[in-house]
Amino acid sequence: MAGNRSTADEVADAFVAGGKTVRVTKNVMPELNVLDIEPAREAVRRVFMERIVHAKGIDRAQALFDQVLMPTPAAVLDGASLVAQGTPERQGLGDLLIVDVGGATTDVHSVCAGVPTRSGVIQQGLPEPMAKRTVEGDLGIRHNAATVIDTVGLPEMAARMNLAQDRVEQLLERVQANVEWLPSTAEEAGFDQELAQVAVRLAVSRHAGTIETIYTALGPASVQRGKDLSEITALIGTGGPLVHARDPRAILAAALADGKAPQTLLPRSARLYIDRAYLLYAVGLLATVDKSAALNLALNNLECLDELTHGATTAA
């Protein structure tokens, strides 16, 4: 229960009377158009730890640890915030976007204010959180490969892969028959590459805000809904389909603005990095103990793909 405090007790009593367990936390909107989501997020985290962790037996494992245990998505989001904002001792990467492509979902994390960057644009709707995560449950490149193809259409996907449509269908059938399948030929690797690029484009487009022109009594006005990602300075990719791709830069670059959808507020110019060692969750965990060490771990291991293309392996 994260609503008006004057009704919290009454609402909680009603749920308890119905046999439900209730947690009361602070109002997520204490003032008009002002969000305070962290108390509610922490309440959800506590429920996760108590219920899900217990059901999976992780609480027994927790006895072996002397420090923090938290859900992986929360750890990644905390790690992203640290990498973006830095510490007093070391500068972070600034506003950033993280794209995690998987077999079942594609997750997107952003750390930026997301306010309008174009003059004269009016923000509509609730303010966006500084650190935001969205999960696209229909954009995995194994369990949901068919959905990814359907979003662009089989003819378009075949053209992108330079393959006949029946060959694309054969490759899709192979994936659907065995979601643990891995490509072994250049053709199969290209199939995975295109699936990942489409998943990245769609997931980031859904995460990003949009801008449109509306007409009022005073004339036309530009209105923004959602988060403006156009000034993002760092774009980080992670997840198996990216880490093991033949061209991870091309996959990540699918998240950048290209003029084809000017109404979607995608990053215009960002340096591209890859979390090849899957360290972002560990960065979030370590940040609860030592922020400086966590930031050093991240920046010393994130690979800059822009410089890799010129033959040099360079850490962030």
Helices and strands as residue ranges (DSSP letters): H 5-17, H 38-47, I 48-52, H 53-55, H 58-62, H 72-85, E 96-101, E 106-111, E 121-124, E 131-136, H 145-152, H 154-161, H 165-177, H 186-207, E 210-216, E 219-225, E 234-238, H 240-243, H 248-253, E 271-274, H 280-287, H 291-299, E 303-304, H 305-308
